[in-house]
């Protein structure tokens, strides 16, 4: 009887060990999830920090960032480029994907908003929008209005302030809002219009004036999961993380305002 009990106990032990090994092997064989997050260039610093935080919290998930103007990212997604989550600086660019049924509608949320400001080099003698039409200003940079949301908002501001026609010949168009910032930092232009959040990363510029709130469309940043994503659950989880209090603190650190 003792021999039978011994054999039974040994059998159960070996079965448990085998099950544990099988479980470990399954975990080892499981491929880590890599999410491609297409994010507007103006979100660069905030989203890089959020990526690091999230990867530390979710060991099985890695994130690849695709940073460009919202218009460029929109076209990439429309043409089938890999993307799991889209973070846009423009409602219109997200609307375009929505109309083509390329996003998961219930995941679409506005996460932060922003302001447009006029900037110049730190040593500039300019004082505000009134200087732009004067002889002391030769070059002004904004993003390409058709593809860079910050450029479209900048155009709205300049039209509202009756400056667009007066300074059109002075404009230097940039492919991203960060390029506008770089042009001002290097002195390649006398002034530029960027998001308020962009100014938090540079000590080589100064803010001359904030655009009146009624001079441009509301600046909101929507996020959504892309319908073609192979990792719907993980993409949704990351999208929800972007709406958390922890993420809000990071966004605010880089000059964005929580919604």
N, C-alpha and C positions, 0 to 999 in steps of 0.2 A: 504493500500500500504506500509506504514511504517513497519507494522507487517511482511509483506512478505519479505521486504528487510532485516529486522532484522534476520528473520529465515534463510534466504539465507547466510547472513554474518556469522552467528553462525555455520551453516553447513560447510562452507568453512574453518573456523577456526578449528573446530574439526577434519576435514579431514587432515589439515596440521599438527596438533599435532599428530594425529595417524600415519601419514607418517613418521614424525620425530622419533617417538618412535620405529616404525618398523625398521627404518634405524639404530638406536642405538643398537637395539636388534641384528640386523644382524651383526653389528661390534663386539658386545660382543660375539656372537656365533662363529665368525670366528676363526678358529684354527691358532695360530702362526706357521710360517714355521720354522722348525728346519733343518738346513743344516749340514750334516756330511762332514767335510773337512779332507781328508787323506793327511797329509803333511810330508815330509821328516824330520827326527829328527834334521838335521842341521838348519832347518827353525824355530825351536821351539820358540825362543824369539821374532823374527820378527812377526811370524804369530799370536802369542798370543796378541801382541799389535794391529795388524791389526783387529783381531776379535773384540776387545773392541771398536775400532774406528767405525767399520762397524755396530755393534749392536747399538751403540749410534745414528748413522745416520738413521738406518732402524729399527724402533721400532717393526715392525711385524716379524722380522727375528732374530732367535738365531742360534748360530753356535756351533757345537760340534766338537772338534778337536781330530783326531786320529793320534798320532805322533809315527812314527817308521821308520825303514830303508825303503828306496824306494822299495827294493826287497820284503820285508815283506808285504808292502802295496799293491804292484802289485799282489802278490799271493792271498791276501785277496779279492781283487776286482774280480780276476778271479774266485774265489770260491763262489762269490755271496754275500760277506759281504756288508752291507749298506754303500754307499758312493755317494756323490753328486758331489764333486770336488776332483781332484787328483793333488797335487803339488809334483812333483818328483825332486830329485836331479840328475836324470840320464835320458838322452835322450833314452837310451836303454830300460829302464823300461817302459817308455811311449810308445815306439815303440812296445813293446810286447803286450800292451793292444790294441794298434791300429790295429795290425795284427789280433787280435781276435774280432775286431769291437766292442769294449767295450767303446770307447769314442766317443764324438761328434766331428768329425774331424775339423769342422770350428771354434771350440772354442779353439783349441790347440794353445798356444802361448808360446814362450820363454820369461820369465819375468826378470830373473837376471842371472849373472854368478859369478864365484868364482875362488879361487886359492888354491893350496895345499901348506902347509908349514910344516916344521920340527920343533917340539917344544920339550922343556925339562923343568924340574922344575926350578923355579926362581933362585935357588942357584947352578945350574948345571955348571960344567966347560966345558961342550961340546961346540963346536963352529960351527959344520956344518955336512953335510952328510959324509964327510971324516972320521969322528970319529966312524961311526956306525959299521964298520967292526973290530974296535980295541977292545982290551981286557977290556977297561974301560966301555964298554957298554955290559950289559948282557941281557937286555930285551928291545924290541922295539914293540910298539903296532900299529896295523893298523886295520881297519874294515875288516870283512870277505869279500874278493874280489868278491865272487859269489853273495852276497846279499846286501852288503853295497857299494854304489857308491864311497864313499870316499876311501874305501879299494881297489876298482878296480883302481882308479886313483893313489893311493899310490903304488900299485904293478907296474903299468906302469912306474912310476917315478924311482922306485928302479931297474927295469930291464934296463931302459934307462941309468942309472948311473952305470950300471954293478955292482950292489950291491945285487941283489935278491938272487943269489946262495950263496953269502958269508954270508948273515945274516939270511937266512931262518930258521935256527935252533933257532934263538933268538926271533922269532916273537910270539907275544901274540895277538890273533885275538879277536876282539870285535864285538858285535852284532849291535852297532850303533857308529857313529863317536863321539857322546857325551860320550860314554863309554871310548873311547880312551882318550879323554880329561881328564876324571875322573881318569883313571889309571896314567896319568902323574902327575896330581895334587896331588895325594896321595903318589906318589913315588913308586908305584907298578911296574912301568917300568921306564927305563932311558930316553926314548924318544918316540915320537909318531908322526904320520903324520895325520894332520887334515885339515879342510878347514880354510882358513884365517879368515872367519867370526866367526868361533868357538872361536877364541882367544880374541874376544872383550868382552866376558863375564867372563873372568878369570883373576885374578891378582896374581895367584899362578904359572903361567908358563911364559916362554919367547920364542920368535920366534928365532930359530937358523938360519934358512935360508928358502927362498922361493924356491920351485921347479922350475927349468927352464921351461918357457912356452911351449917349444917344447918337453918336456919330458913326456907329458900326453895328452890325448884327451881333447878337449875344454870342460870346465865344465859349462854346462847350466842347468837351472831349468825350465822345461816346466810345464804349467798348462793346464788342460782340464776338461770339464764337462763329467761326466760319463753318458753313454747312458741310463742306467736303472733308473736314478734319477727321482723321482716323481715330483720334483720341478725344471723343466728345466729353466723357466724364472728366478727364484731367483738364481739358480746356475750360470746361464750366467751373471747375474748382479754382483754377487760377483766376478766371474772370471774377468770381465771387471774392477771392482774396483782394483783388484790386479795389473792391468796395468796402473793405474792412477798415476799422479804426486805425490799425497799425499802418495800412497803406496810406490812409489819409494824412497821417503824421509825416510820412516821407514826402508826399506830394507838397504839403505845406512848407516843408523844409526848403524845397526848390522853387517856392514862389507861386504855386498853384493854390486855388481856393476850392475847398471841398464843397460838394453839393450834398 
